[in-house]
């Protein structure tokens, strides 16, 4: 299993980013996937998840601003992040959900300045 995240960057508050994650070693047609952030503790915090058929769930702080999507044929999931604020600054990862693989990818850094 492998996850390769990309799309992070340095933006100002109010701007947008689109994260991508290319997945290998997973049967996309049956696996729920999620976006996580590194957070403060040892465990990464789930931000949004998306089922194999496209149903999504978001934590309250990102509802209405973030949108998860996926393209199973391209083995890729996305996170559209709009109206970013400095609190979104973190390292973002994708992985299987609700039981993430131990093989985390490198993540992609999102930095939002005031």
Gaussian input, Z-matrix of N, CA and C with variables (Angstrom, degrees):
# hf/3-21g

backbone

0 1
 N
 C     1     B1
 C     2     B2     1     A1
 N     3     B3     2     A2     1     D1
 C     4     B4     3     A3     2     D2
 C     5     B5     4     A4     3     D3
 N     6     B6     5     A5     4     D4
 C     7     B7     6     A6     5     D5
 C     8     B8     7     A7     6     D6
 N     9     B9     8     A8     7     D7
 C    10    B10     9     A9     8     D8
 C    11    B11    10    A10     9     D9
 N    12    B12    11    A11    10    D10
 C    13    B13    12    A12    11    D11
 C    14    B14    13    A13    12    D12
 N    15    B15    14    A14    13    D13
 C    16    B16    15    A15    14    D14
 C    17    B17    16    A16    15    D15
 N    18    B18    17    A17    16    D16
 C    19    B19    18    A18    17    D17
 C    20    B20    19    A19    18    D18
 N    21    B21    20    A20    19    D19
 C    22    B22    21    A21    20    D20
 C    23    B23    22    A22    21    D21
 N    24    B24    23    A23    22    D22
 C    25    B25    24    A24    23    D23
 C    26    B26    25    A25    24    D24
 N    27    B27    26    A26    25    D25
 C    28    B28    27    A27    26    D26
 C    29    B29    28    A28    27    D27
 N    30    B30    29    A29    28    D28
 C    31    B31    30    A30    29    D29
 C    32    B32    31    A31    30    D30
 N    33    B33    32    A32    31    D31
 C    34    B34    33    A33    32    D32
 C    35    B35    34    A34    33    D33
 N    36    B36    35    A35    34    D34
 C    37    B37    36    A36    35    D35
 C    38    B38    37    A37    36    D36
 N    39    B39    38    A38    37    D37
 C    40    B40    39    A39    38    D38
 C    41    B41    40    A40    39    D39
 N    42    B42    41    A41    40    D40
 C    43    B43    42    A42    41    D41
 C    44    B44    43    A43    42    D42
 N    45    B45    44    A44    43    D43
 C    46    B46    45    A45    44    D44
 C    47    B47    46    A46    45    D45
 N    48    B48    47    A47    46    D46
 C    49    B49    48    A48    47    D47
 C    50    B50    49    A49    48    D48
 N    51    B51    50    A50    49    D49
 C    52    B52    51    A51    50    D50
 C    53    B53    52    A52    51    D51
 N    54    B54    53    A53    52    D52
 C    55    B55    54    A54    53    D53
 C    56    B56    55    A55    54    D54
 N    57    B57    56    A56    55    D55
 C    58    B58    57    A57    56    D56
 C    59    B59    58    A58    57    D57
 N    60    B60    59    A59    58    D58
 C    61    B61    60    A60    59    D59
 C    62    B62    61    A61    60    D60
 N    63    B63    62    A62    61    D61
 C    64    B64    63    A63    62    D62
 C    65    B65    64    A64    63    D63
 N    66    B66    65    A65    64    D64
 C    67    B67    66    A66    65    D65
 C    68    B68    67    A67    66    D66
 N    69    B69    68    A68    67    D67
 C    70    B70    69    A69    68    D68
 C    71    B71    70    A70    69    D69
 N    72    B72    71    A71    70    D70
 C    73    B73    72    A72    71    D71
 C    74    B74    73    A73    72    D72
 N    75    B75    74    A74    73    D73
 C    76    B76    75    A75    74    D74
 C    77    B77    76    A76    75    D75
 N    78    B78    77    A77    76    D76
 C    79    B79    78    A78    77    D77
 C    80    B80    79    A79    78    D78
 N    81    B81    80    A80    79    D79
 C    82    B82    81    A81    80    D80
 C    83    B83    82    A82    81    D81
 N    84    B84    83    A83    82    D82
 C    85    B85    84    A84    83    D83
 C    86    B86    85    A85    84    D84
 N    87    B87    86    A86    85    D85
 C    88    B88    87    A87    86    D86
 C    89    B89    88    A88    87    D87
 N    90    B90    89    A89    88    D88
 C    91    B91    90    A90    89    D89
 C    92    B92    91    A91    90    D90
 N    93    B93    92    A92    91    D91
 C    94    B94    93    A93    92    D92
 C    95    B95    94    A94    93    D93
 N    96    B96    95    A95    94    D94
 C    97    B97    96    A96    95    D95
 C    98    B98    97    A97    96    D96
 N    99    B99    98    A98    97    D97
 C   100   B100    99    A99    98    D98
 C   101   B101   100   A100    99    D99
 N   102   B102   101   A101   100   D100
 C   103   B103   102   A102   101   D101
 C   104   B104   103   A103   102   D102
 N   105   B105   104   A104   103   D103
 C   106   B106   105   A105   104   D104
 C   107   B107   106   A106   105   D105
 N   108   B108   107   A107   106   D106
 C   109   B109   108   A108   107   D107
 C   110   B110   109   A109   108   D108
 N   111   B111   110   A110   109   D109
 C   112   B112   111   A111   110   D110
 C   113   B113   112   A112   111   D111
 N   114   B114   113   A113   112   D112
 C   115   B115   114   A114   113   D113
 C   116   B116   115   A115   114   D114
 N   117   B117   116   A116   115   D115
 C   118   B118   117   A117   116   D116
 C   119   B119   118   A118   117   D117
 N   120   B120   119   A119   118   D118
 C   121   B121   120   A120   119   D119
 C   122   B122   121   A121   120   D120
 N   123   B123   122   A122   121   D121
 C   124   B124   123   A123   122   D122
 C   125   B125   124   A124   123   D123
 N   126   B126   125   A125   124   D124
 C   127   B127   126   A126   125   D125
 C   128   B128   127   A127   126   D126
 N   129   B129   128   A128   127   D127
 C   130   B130   129   A129   128   D128
 C   131   B131   130   A130   129   D129
 N   132   B132   131   A131   130   D130
 C   133   B133   132   A132   131   D131
 C   134   B134   133   A133   132   D132
 N   135   B135   134   A134   133   D133
 C   136   B136   135   A135   134   D134
 C   137   B137   136   A136   135   D135
 N   138   B138   137   A137   136   D136
 C   139   B139   138   A138   137   D137
 C   140   B140   139   A139   138   D138
 N   141   B141   140   A140   139   D139
 C   142   B142   141   A141   140   D140
 C   143   B143   142   A142   141   D141
 N   144   B144   143   A143   142   D142
 C   145   B145   144   A144   143   D143
 C   146   B146   145   A145   144   D144
 N   147   B147   146   A146   145   D145
 C   148   B148   147   A147   146   D146
 C   149   B149   148   A148   147   D147
 N   150   B150   149   A149   148   D148
 C   151   B151   150   A150   149   D149
 C   152   B152   151   A151   150   D150
 N   153   B153   152   A152   151   D151
 C   154   B154   153   A153   152   D152
 C   155   B155   154   A154   153   D153
 N   156   B156   155   A155   154   D154
 C   157   B157   156   A156   155   D155
 C   158   B158   157   A157   156   D156
 N   159   B159   158   A158   157   D157
 C   160   B160   159   A159   158   D158
 C   161   B161   160   A160   159   D159
 N   162   B162   161   A161   160   D160
 C   163   B163   162   A162   161   D161
 C   164   B164   163   A163   162   D162
 N   165   B165   164   A164   163   D163
 C   166   B166   165   A165   164   D164
 C   167   B167   166   A166   165   D165
 N   168   B168   167   A167   166   D166
 C   169   B169   168   A168   167   D167
 C   170   B170   169   A169   168   D168
 N   171   B171   170   A170   169   D169
 C   172   B172   171   A171   170   D170
 C   173   B173   172   A172   171   D171
 N   174   B174   173   A173   172   D172
 C   175   B175   174   A174   173   D173
 C   176   B176   175   A175   174   D174
 N   177   B177   176   A176   175   D175
 C   178   B178   177   A177   176   D176
 C   179   B179   178   A178   177   D177
 N   180   B180   179   A179   178   D178
 C   181   B181   180   A180   179   D179
 C   182   B182   181   A181   180   D180
 N   183   B183   182   A182   181   D181
 C   184   B184   183   A183   182   D182
 C   185   B185   184   A184   183   D183
 N   186   B186   185   A185   184   D184
 C   187   B187   186   A186   185   D185
 C   188   B188   187   A187   186   D186
 N   189   B189   188   A188   187   D187
 C   190   B190   189   A189   188   D188
 C   191   B191   190   A190   189   D189
 N   192   B192   191   A191   190   D190
 C   193   B193   192   A192   191   D191
 C   194   B194   193   A193   192   D192
 N   195   B195   194   A194   193   D193
 C   196   B196   195   A195   194   D194
 C   197   B197   196   A196   195   D195
 N   198   B198   197   A197   196   D196
 C   199   B199   198   A198   197   D197
 C   200   B200   199   A199   198   D198
 N   201   B201   200   A200   199   D199
 C   202   B202   201   A201   200   D200
 C   203   B203   202   A202   201   D201
 N   204   B204   203   A203   202   D202
 C   205   B205   204   A204   203   D203
 C   206   B206   205   A205   204   D204
 N   207   B207   206   A206   205   D205
 C   208   B208   207   A207   206   D206
 C   209   B209   208   A208   207   D207
 N   210   B210   209   A209   208   D208
 C   211   B211   210   A210   209   D209
 C   212   B212   211   A211   210   D210
 N   213   B213   212   A212   211   D211
 C   214   B214   213   A213   212   D212
 C   215   B215   214   A214   213   D213
 N   216   B216   215   A215   214   D214
 C   217   B217   216   A216   215   D215
 C   218   B218   217   A217   216   D216
 N   219   B219   218   A218   217   D217
 C   220   B220   219   A219   218   D218
 C   221   B221   220   A220   219   D219
 N   222   B222   221   A221   220   D220
 C   223   B223   222   A222   221   D221
 C   224   B224   223   A223   222   D222
 N   225   B225   224   A224   223   D223
 C   226   B226   225   A225   224   D224
 C   227   B227   226   A226   225   D225
 N   228   B228   227   A227   226   D226
 C   229   B229   228   A228   227   D227
 C   230   B230   229   A229   228   D228
 N   231   B231   230   A230   229   D229
 C   232   B232   231   A231   230   D230
 C   233   B233   232   A232   231   D231
 N   234   B234   233   A233   232   D232
 C   235   B235   234   A234   233   D233
 C   236   B236   235   A235   234   D234
 N   237   B237   236   A236   235   D235
 C   238   B238   237   A237   236   D236
 C   239   B239   238   A238   237   D237
 N   240   B240   239   A239   238   D238
 C   241   B241   240   A240   239   D239
 C   242   B242   241   A241   240   D240
 N   243   B243   242   A242   241   D241
 C   244   B244   243   A243   242   D242
 C   245   B245   244   A244   243   D243
 N   246   B246   245   A245   244   D244
 C   247   B247   246   A246   245   D245
 C   248   B248   247   A247   246   D246
 N   249   B249   248   A248   247   D247
 C   250   B250   249   A249   248   D248
 C   251   B251   250   A250   249   D249
 N   252   B252   251   A251   250   D250
 C   253   B253   252   A252   251   D251
 C   254   B254   253   A253   252   D252
 N   255   B255   254   A254   253   D253
 C   256   B256   255   A255   254   D254
 C   257   B257   256   A256   255   D255
 N   258   B258   257   A257   256   D256
 C   259   B259   258   A258   257   D257
 C   260   B260   259   A259   258   D258
 N   261   B261   260   A260   259   D259
 C   262   B262   261   A261   260   D260
 C   263   B263   262   A262   261   D261
 N   264   B264   263   A263   262   D262
 C   265   B265   264   A264   263   D263
 C   266   B266   265   A265   264   D264
 N   267   B267   266   A266   265   D265
 C   268   B268   267   A267   266   D266
 C   269   B269   268   A268   267   D267
 N   270   B270   269   A269   268   D268
 C   271   B271   270   A270   269   D269
 C   272   B272   271   A271   270   D270
 N   273   B273   272   A272   271   D271
 C   274   B274   273   A273   272   D272
 C   275   B275   274   A274   273   D273
 N   276   B276   275   A275   274   D274
 C   277   B277   276   A276   275   D275
 C   278   B278   277   A277   276   D276
 N   279   B279   278   A278   277   D277
 C   280   B280   279   A279   278   D278
 C   281   B281   280   A280   279   D279
 N   282   B282   281   A281   280   D280
 C   283   B283   282   A282   281   D281
 C   284   B284   283   A283   282   D282
 N   285   B285   284   A284   283   D283
 C   286   B286   285   A285   284   D284
 C   287   B287   286   A286   285   D285
 N   288   B288   287   A287   286   D286
 C   289   B289   288   A288   287   D287
 C   290   B290   289   A289   288   D288
 N   291   B291   290   A290   289   D289
 C   292   B292   291   A291   290   D290
 C   293   B293   292   A292   291   D291
 N   294   B294   293   A293   292   D292
 C   295   B295   294   A294   293   D293
 C   296   B296   295   A295   294   D294
 N   297   B297   296   A296   295   D295
 C   298   B298   297   A297   296   D296
 C   299   B299   298   A298   297   D297
 N   300   B300   299   A299   298   D298
 C   301   B301   300   A300   299   D299
 C   302   B302   301   A301   300   D300
 N   303   B303   302   A302   301   D301
 C   304   B304   303   A303   302   D302
 C   305   B305   304   A304   303   D303
 N   306   B306   305   A305   304   D304
 C   307   B307   306   A306   305   D305
 C   308   B308   307   A307   306   D306
 N   309   B309   308   A308   307   D307
 C   310   B310   309   A309   308   D308
 C   311   B311   310   A310   309   D309
 N   312   B312   311   A311   310   D310
 C   313   B313   312   A312   311   D311
 C   314   B314   313   A313   312   D312
 N   315   B315   314   A314   313   D313
 C   316   B316   315   A315   314   D314
 C   317   B317   316   A316   315   D315
 N   318   B318   317   A317   316   D316
 C   319   B319   318   A318   317   D317
 C   320   B320   319   A319   318   D318
 N   321   B321   320   A320   319   D319
 C   322   B322   321   A321   320   D320
 C   323   B323   322   A322   321   D321
 N   324   B324   323   A323   322   D322
 C   325   B325   324   A324   323   D323
 C   326   B326   325   A325   324   D324
 N   327   B327   326   A326   325   D325
 C   328   B328   327   A327   326   D326
 C   329   B329   328   A328   327   D327
 N   330   B330   329   A329   328   D328
 C   331   B331   330   A330   329   D329
 C   332   B332   331   A331   330   D330
 N   333   B333   332   A332   331   D331
 C   334   B334   333   A333   332   D332
 C   335   B335   334   A334   333   D333
 N   336   B336   335   A335   334   D334
 C   337   B337   336   A336   335   D335
 C   338   B338   337   A337   336   D336
 N   339   B339   338   A338   337   D337
 C   340   B340   339   A339   338   D338
 C   341   B341   340   A340   339   D339

   B1=1.4607
   B2=1.5214
   B3=1.3229
   B4=1.4581
   B5=1.5223
   B6=1.3138
   B7=1.4622
   B8=1.5268
   B9=1.3184
   B10=1.4536
   B11=1.5232
   B12=1.3265
   B13=1.4514
   B14=1.5278
   B15=1.3182
   B16=1.4710
   B17=1.5161
   B18=1.3161
   B19=1.4579
   B20=1.5123
   B21=1.3307
   B22=1.4503
   B23=1.5138
   B24=1.3282
   B25=1.4525
   B26=1.5005
   B27=1.3229
   B28=1.4573
   B29=1.5287
   B30=1.3177
   B31=1.4572
   B32=1.5173
   B33=1.3167
   B34=1.4536
   B35=1.5263
   B36=1.3088
   B37=1.4700
   B38=1.5228
   B39=1.3266
   B40=1.4551
   B41=1.5102
   B42=1.3171
   B43=1.4599
   B44=1.5318
   B45=1.3332
   B46=1.4663
   B47=1.5247
   B48=1.3111
   B49=1.4597
   B50=1.5198
   B51=1.3183
   B52=1.4626
   B53=1.5180
   B54=1.3057
   B55=1.4571
   B56=1.5247
   B57=1.3177
   B58=1.4640
   B59=1.5166
   B60=1.3027
   B61=1.4621
   B62=1.5209
   B63=1.3131
   B64=1.4616
   B65=1.5242
   B66=1.3121
   B67=1.4657
   B68=1.5193
   B69=1.3126
   B70=1.4597
   B71=1.5238
   B72=1.3179
   B73=1.4592
   B74=1.5083
   B75=1.3144
   B76=1.4674
   B77=1.5173
   B78=1.3280
   B79=1.4598
   B80=1.5161
   B81=1.3029
   B82=1.4635
   B83=1.5224
   B84=1.3107
   B85=1.4628
   B86=1.5259
   B87=1.3243
   B88=1.4636
   B89=1.5350
   B90=1.3254
   B91=1.4618
   B92=1.5232
   B93=1.3261
   B94=1.4626
   B95=1.5187
   B96=1.3083
   B97=1.4593
   B98=1.5187
   B99=1.3017
   B100=1.4577
   B101=1.5125
   B102=1.3279
   B103=1.4486
   B104=1.5219
   B105=1.3256
   B106=1.4563
   B107=1.5195
   B108=1.3210
   B109=1.4536
   B110=1.5115
   B111=1.3225
   B112=1.4594
   B113=1.5149
   B114=1.3216
   B115=1.4482
   B116=1.5086
   B117=1.3451
   B118=1.4590
   B119=1.5227
   B120=1.3158
   B121=1.4596
   B122=1.5115
   B123=1.3146
   B124=1.4618
   B125=1.5129
   B126=1.3434
   B127=1.4556
   B128=1.5194
   B129=1.3045
   B130=1.4459
   B131=1.5364
   B132=1.3034
   B133=1.4610
   B134=1.5212
   B135=1.3344
   B136=1.4570
   B137=1.5194
   B138=1.3094
   B139=1.4648
   B140=1.5240
   B141=1.3221
   B142=1.4639
   B143=1.5191
   B144=1.3132
   B145=1.4537
   B146=1.5168
   B147=1.3015
   B148=1.4628
   B149=1.5258
   B150=1.3318
   B151=1.4563
   B152=1.5322
   B153=1.3200
   B154=1.4664
   B155=1.5248
   B156=1.3246
   B157=1.4670
   B158=1.5253
   B159=1.3264
   B160=1.4612
   B161=1.5117
   B162=1.3267
   B163=1.4558
   B164=1.5200
   B165=1.3175
   B166=1.4484
   B167=1.5222
   B168=1.3175
   B169=1.4656
   B170=1.5188
   B171=1.3461
   B172=1.4566
   B173=1.5167
   B174=1.3197
   B175=1.4453
   B176=1.5296
   B177=1.3218
   B178=1.4614
   B179=1.5276
   B180=1.3044
   B181=1.4699
   B182=1.5276
   B183=1.3227
   B184=1.4643
   B185=1.5239
   B186=1.3255
   B187=1.4649
   B188=1.5194
   B189=1.3122
   B190=1.4569
   B191=1.5179
   B192=1.3190
   B193=1.4770
   B194=1.5160
   B195=1.3155
   B196=1.4640
   B197=1.5281
   B198=1.3257
   B199=1.4599
   B200=1.5179
   B201=1.3254
   B202=1.4595
   B203=1.5239
   B204=1.3141
   B205=1.4674
   B206=1.5234
   B207=1.3140
   B208=1.4601
   B209=1.5231
   B210=1.3112
   B211=1.4586
   B212=1.5234
   B213=1.3111
   B214=1.4646
   B215=1.5243
   B216=1.3194
   B217=1.4656
   B218=1.5262
   B219=1.3293
   B220=1.4678
   B221=1.5252
   B222=1.3511
   B223=1.4674
   B224=1.5337
   B225=1.3098
   B226=1.4532
   B227=1.5231
   B228=1.3188
   B229=1.4607
   B230=1.5154
   B231=1.3324
   B232=1.4552
   B233=1.5255
   B234=1.3205
   B235=1.4604
   B236=1.5220
   B237=1.3058
   B238=1.4552
   B239=1.5215
   B240=1.3174
   B241=1.4636
   B242=1.5208
   B243=1.3127
   B244=1.4542
   B245=1.5194
   B246=1.3132
   B247=1.4739
   B248=1.5207
   B249=1.3040
   B250=1.4596
   B251=1.5276
   B252=1.3102
   B253=1.4691
   B254=1.5234
   B255=1.3326
   B256=1.4716
   B257=1.5266
   B258=1.3288
   B259=1.4615
   B260=1.5314
   B261=1.3086
   B262=1.4671
   B263=1.5265
   B264=1.3162
   B265=1.4625
   B266=1.5223
   B267=1.3260
   B268=1.4626
   B269=1.5161
   B270=1.3200
   B271=1.4591
   B272=1.5273
   B273=1.3326
   B274=1.4543
   B275=1.5274
   B276=1.3227
   B277=1.4528
   B278=1.5248
   B279=1.3124
   B280=1.4569
   B281=1.5231
   B282=1.3173
   B283=1.4567
   B284=1.5166
   B285=1.3062
   B286=1.4583
   B287=1.5301
   B288=1.3185
   B289=1.4639
   B290=1.5143
   B291=1.3254
   B292=1.4644
   B293=1.5281
   B294=1.3284
   B295=1.4636
   B296=1.5194
   B297=1.3330
   B298=1.4606
   B299=1.5139
   B300=1.3290
   B301=1.4506
   B302=1.5165
   B303=1.3262
   B304=1.4679
   B305=1.5258
   B306=1.3338
   B307=1.4717
   B308=1.5182
   B309=1.3239
   B310=1.4595
   B311=1.5260
   B312=1.3136
   B313=1.4556
   B314=1.5131
   B315=1.3217
   B316=1.4689
   B317=1.5199
   B318=1.3304
   B319=1.4520
   B320=1.5231
   B321=1.3120
   B322=1.4598
   B323=1.5202
   B324=1.3268
   B325=1.4642
   B326=1.5226
   B327=1.3108
   B328=1.4597
   B329=1.5185
   B330=1.3037
   B331=1.4514
   B332=1.5234
   B333=1.3313
   B334=1.4573
   B335=1.5260
   B336=1.3038
   B337=1.4636
   B338=1.5235
   B339=1.3359
   B340=1.4772
   B341=1.5265
   A1=108.78
   A2=115.67
   A3=119.72
   A4=109.53
   A5=114.50
   A6=122.05
   A7=108.25
   A8=117.08
   A9=121.47
   A10=108.67
   A11=114.91
   A12=121.01
   A13=111.17
   A14=115.65
   A15=121.22
   A16=109.76
   A17=116.04
   A18=120.50
   A19=115.29
   A20=117.11
   A21=118.83
   A22=111.25
   A23=115.44
   A24=119.52
   A25=111.52
   A26=113.92
   A27=122.23
   A28=107.72
   A29=115.94
   A30=120.79
   A31=109.72
   A32=115.62
   A33=120.95
   A34=109.91
   A35=115.32
   A36=120.18
   A37=109.96
   A38=114.79
   A39=120.74
   A40=114.21
   A41=116.06
   A42=119.58
   A43=111.29
   A44=115.02
   A45=120.84
   A46=111.46
   A47=114.45
   A48=122.85
   A49=108.42
   A50=115.67
   A51=120.79
   A52=108.53
   A53=115.93
   A54=121.12
   A55=109.49
   A56=115.31
   A57=121.78
   A58=109.20
   A59=116.27
   A60=121.09
   A61=107.98
   A62=115.40
   A63=121.47
   A64=107.95
   A65=115.23
   A66=122.16
   A67=109.64
   A68=116.87
   A69=120.74
   A70=108.93
   A71=114.77
   A72=119.88
   A73=114.61
   A74=117.59
   A75=122.92
   A76=108.70
   A77=115.68
   A78=119.93
   A79=107.78
   A80=116.21
   A81=121.38
   A82=111.87
   A83=117.03
   A84=120.24
   A85=113.21
   A86=117.81
   A87=118.57
   A88=113.16
   A89=118.10
   A90=120.20
   A91=112.91
   A92=115.60
   A93=119.83
   A94=108.48
   A95=115.97
   A96=122.07
   A97=109.09
   A98=115.74
   A99=119.32
   A100=111.04
   A101=113.92
   A102=122.17
   A103=108.02
   A104=114.87
   A105=122.32
   A106=108.36
   A107=115.01
   A108=120.68
   A109=108.39
   A110=115.67
   A111=118.67
   A112=111.16
   A113=118.22
   A114=121.30
   A115=111.65
   A116=114.59
   A117=120.72
   A118=111.75
   A119=118.27
   A120=121.96
   A121=112.96
   A122=115.04
   A123=120.23
   A124=111.92
   A125=117.33
   A126=120.15
   A127=110.76
   A128=115.34
   A129=119.93
   A130=109.70
   A131=116.00
   A132=121.46
   A133=110.23
   A134=116.07
   A135=119.95
   A136=109.65
   A137=116.65
   A138=122.79
   A139=110.55
   A140=115.86
   A141=121.22
   A142=108.12
   A143=116.18
   A144=118.24
   A145=110.51
   A146=115.48
   A147=121.23
   A148=108.85
   A149=114.99
   A150=119.74
   A151=110.50
   A152=114.75
   A153=119.21
   A154=111.89
   A155=116.13
   A156=119.53
   A157=113.00
   A158=117.04
   A159=120.36
   A160=118.01
   A161=118.60
   A162=119.15
   A163=109.09
   A164=116.07
   A165=120.18
   A166=112.19
   A167=114.32
   A168=122.47
   A169=107.11
   A170=115.73
   A171=121.16
   A172=110.18
   A173=115.64
   A174=118.46
   A175=107.74
   A176=115.88
   A177=120.48
   A178=112.78
   A179=117.34
   A180=119.91
   A181=113.16
   A182=118.55
   A183=120.24
   A184=113.03
   A185=116.80
   A186=119.73
   A187=110.91
   A188=115.73
   A189=121.30
   A190=113.84
   A191=117.45
   A192=120.59
   A193=112.41
   A194=117.55
   A195=121.89
   A196=109.26
   A197=115.43
   A198=121.18
   A199=109.41
   A200=115.63
   A201=120.86
   A202=109.22
   A203=115.63
   A204=121.06
   A205=108.07
   A206=114.82
   A207=118.14
   A208=109.73
   A209=113.95
   A210=122.10
   A211=105.70
   A212=116.13
   A213=119.31
   A214=111.68
   A215=117.04
   A216=119.81
   A217=111.27
   A218=116.22
   A219=120.89
   A220=111.47
   A221=116.64
   A222=121.32
   A223=110.00
   A224=114.98
   A225=120.81
   A226=109.97
   A227=115.82
   A228=120.22
   A229=108.44
   A230=115.57
   A231=121.88
   A232=109.69
   A233=114.38
   A234=120.58
   A235=107.43
   A236=115.86
   A237=121.20
   A238=107.84
   A239=116.14
   A240=121.98
   A241=108.24
   A242=116.77
   A243=121.88
   A244=110.82
   A245=115.03
   A246=121.21
   A247=110.91
   A248=115.95
   A249=120.22
   A250=111.19
   A251=115.03
   A252=121.26
   A253=108.41
   A254=117.23
   A255=120.01
   A256=113.58
   A257=117.32
   A258=119.82
   A259=112.44
   A260=117.84
   A261=121.65
   A262=112.47
   A263=116.71
   A264=119.91
   A265=110.60
   A266=115.70
   A267=120.35
   A268=109.12
   A269=115.14
   A270=122.45
   A271=107.67
   A272=116.50
   A273=121.88
   A274=111.01
   A275=114.25
   A276=122.11
   A277=109.63
   A278=116.42
   A279=121.14
   A280=108.20
   A281=114.87
   A282=119.94
   A283=108.00
   A284=115.23
   A285=120.61
   A286=109.13
   A287=115.07
   A288=121.07
   A289=108.74
   A290=120.55
   A291=127.78
   A292=115.13
   A293=117.88
   A294=119.66
   A295=109.09
   A296=116.95
   A297=120.21
   A298=112.24
   A299=114.40
   A300=120.06
   A301=109.97
   A302=116.02
   A303=120.22
   A304=111.06
   A305=116.35
   A306=120.77
   A307=110.14
   A308=117.11
   A309=121.45
   A310=109.97
   A311=115.10
   A312=120.19
   A313=111.08
   A314=116.97
   A315=121.20
   A316=113.07
   A317=116.86
   A318=120.27
   A319=111.70
   A320=115.19
   A321=121.59
   A322=108.15
   A323=115.63
   A324=120.78
   A325=111.08
   A326=114.95
   A327=122.23
   A328=107.43
   A329=116.25
   A330=121.48
   A331=108.55
   A332=115.41
   A333=120.95
   A334=108.39
   A335=116.75
   A336=121.41
   A337=110.04
   A338=116.49
   A339=119.72
   A340=112.34
   D1=137.21
   D2=179.73
   D3=-145.91
   D4=141.00
   D5=176.66
   D6=-127.29
   D7=131.81
   D8=178.15
   D9=-128.45
   D10=108.35
   D11=-177.42
   D12=-92.93
   D13=150.48
   D14=176.68
   D15=-156.07
   D16=170.88
   D17=174.09
   D18=105.01
   D19=-7.74
   D20=178.56
   D21=-69.03
   D22=174.69
   D23=179.35
   D24=173.60
   D25=-172.26
   D26=179.27
   D27=-107.37
   D28=118.89
   D29=-179.49
   D30=-134.33
   D31=166.81
   D32=174.92
   D33=-91.82
   D34=158.25
   D35=177.30
   D36=-54.81
   D37=137.41
   D38=-179.17
   D39=95.57
   D40=-16.52
   D41=-179.56
   D42=-85.58
   D43=-179.44
   D44=-173.63
   D45=-126.12
   D46=156.86
   D47=171.20
   D48=-141.43
   D49=153.91
   D50=174.07
   D51=-124.35
   D52=114.14
   D53=178.56
   D54=-89.35
   D55=147.78
   D56=175.89
   D57=-128.09
   D58=151.93
   D59=177.08
   D60=-143.17
   D61=117.56
   D62=176.11
   D63=-91.84
   D64=129.70
   D65=-173.52
   D66=-113.64
   D67=139.45
   D68=172.55
   D69=-136.43
   D70=153.08
   D71=178.35
   D72=82.67
   D73=9.85
   D74=-179.56
   D75=-127.16
   D76=141.67
   D77=174.07
   D78=-80.92
   D79=100.98
   D80=-172.22
   D81=-61.21
   D82=-31.30
   D83=-173.01
   D84=-69.21
   D85=-12.42
   D86=-178.36
   D87=-125.80
   D88=-4.13
   D89=-170.12
   D90=-104.71
   D91=126.01
   D92=168.01
   D93=-73.08
   D94=137.96
   D95=178.52
   D96=-123.87
   D97=161.25
   D98=-176.21
   D99=-146.04
   D100=158.89
   D101=170.01
   D102=-103.36
   D103=136.19
   D104=179.97
   D105=-124.64
   D106=159.31
   D107=169.07
   D108=-122.08
   D109=155.53
   D110=-174.28
   D111=-64.74
   D112=-41.69
   D113=178.02
   D114=69.76
   D115=-159.76
   D116=-173.45
   D117=-100.65
   D118=-40.57
   D119=-176.95
   D120=-80.88
   D121=-168.66
   D122=-179.13
   D123=-74.68
   D124=-32.29
   D125=-178.88
   D126=-89.20
   D127=142.28
   D128=176.50
   D129=-75.06
   D130=148.03
   D131=-176.74
   D132=-98.63
   D133=129.28
   D134=177.84
   D135=-72.10
   D136=134.12
   D137=-179.94
   D138=-104.71
   D139=-43.21
   D140=-178.69
   D141=-156.84
   D142=148.25
   D143=172.46
   D144=-133.05
   D145=160.13
   D146=-177.53
   D147=-141.99
   D148=126.87
   D149=-179.35
   D150=-75.49
   D151=171.76
   D152=-178.26
   D153=-60.96
   D154=-31.19
   D155=-179.87
   D156=-96.69
   D157=11.90
   D158=169.75
   D159=95.94
   D160=4.74
   D161=175.76
   D162=-74.36
   D163=141.28
   D164=-173.85
   D165=-121.58
   D166=156.47
   D167=173.66
   D168=-139.44
   D169=139.38
   D170=-179.65
   D171=-130.77
   D172=147.66
   D173=170.64
   D174=-70.38
   D175=156.18
   D176=-172.28
   D177=-58.10
   D178=-36.75
   D179=-173.13
   D180=-68.85
   D181=-15.05
   D182=-178.43
   D183=-116.16
   D184=-4.11
   D185=179.78
   D186=-57.38
   D187=134.26
   D188=179.89
   D189=85.20
   D190=-11.37
   D191=179.98
   D192=-116.90
   D193=-33.62
   D194=-179.77
   D195=-106.73
   D196=144.70
   D197=177.39
   D198=-134.97
   D199=122.29
   D200=176.46
   D201=-94.21
   D202=143.78
   D203=176.49
   D204=-149.05
   D205=171.55
   D206=-178.72
   D207=-152.77
   D208=154.33
   D209=174.08
   D210=-129.26
   D211=98.09
   D212=-174.85
   D213=-63.50
   D214=-34.04
   D215=-179.91
   D216=-64.61
   D217=-33.97
   D218=178.70
   D219=-91.96
   D220=-0.27
   D221=-179.77
   D222=52.85
   D223=45.88
   D224=-175.13
   D225=-136.71
   D226=139.43
   D227=169.44
   D228=-117.89
   D229=159.70
   D230=-174.59
   D231=-133.42
   D232=157.04
   D233=170.95
   D234=-136.97
   D235=107.28
   D236=174.49
   D237=-83.63
   D238=121.31
   D239=-175.74
   D240=-115.66
   D241=109.17
   D242=179.65
   D243=-109.55
   D244=162.87
   D245=178.51
   D246=47.40
   D247=50.52
   D248=-177.25
   D249=-66.63
   D250=146.58
   D251=174.76
   D252=-126.68
   D253=164.42
   D254=-176.44
   D255=-58.04
   D256=-25.31
   D257=179.21
   D258=-66.23
   D259=-15.63
   D260=178.09
   D261=-80.91
   D262=-8.31
   D263=179.75
   D264=-59.38
   D265=121.90
   D266=-177.89
   D267=178.27
   D268=175.80
   D269=173.23
   D270=-97.77
   D271=124.73
   D272=-174.11
   D273=-107.53
   D274=141.07
   D275=-177.92
   D276=-130.21
   D277=161.09
   D278=166.54
   D279=-121.41
   D280=156.00
   D281=179.35
   D282=-169.92
   D283=173.93
   D284=175.33
   D285=-68.03
   D286=157.46
   D287=-179.44
   D288=-143.03
   D289=140.85
   D290=4.73
   D291=-89.40
   D292=2.78
   D293=179.16
   D294=-115.32
   D295=89.29
   D296=-176.60
   D297=-63.00
   D298=147.35
   D299=172.25
   D300=-67.68
   D301=151.74
   D302=175.34
   D303=-70.75
   D304=-16.56
   D305=-176.48
   D306=-89.61
   D307=74.93
   D308=177.63
   D309=-70.93
   D310=147.34
   D311=174.94
   D312=-78.46
   D313=-176.39
   D314=-178.08
   D315=-74.29
   D316=-18.12
   D317=-176.92
   D318=80.42
   D319=170.10
   D320=175.70
   D321=-134.63
   D322=131.57
   D323=-173.01
   D324=-83.75
   D325=130.10
   D326=173.08
   D327=-113.53
   D328=124.48
   D329=178.08
   D330=-128.08
   D331=123.87
   D332=-177.41
   D333=-119.09
   D334=121.36
   D335=179.26
   D336=-95.74
   D337=150.83
   D338=-178.68
   D339=-61.78

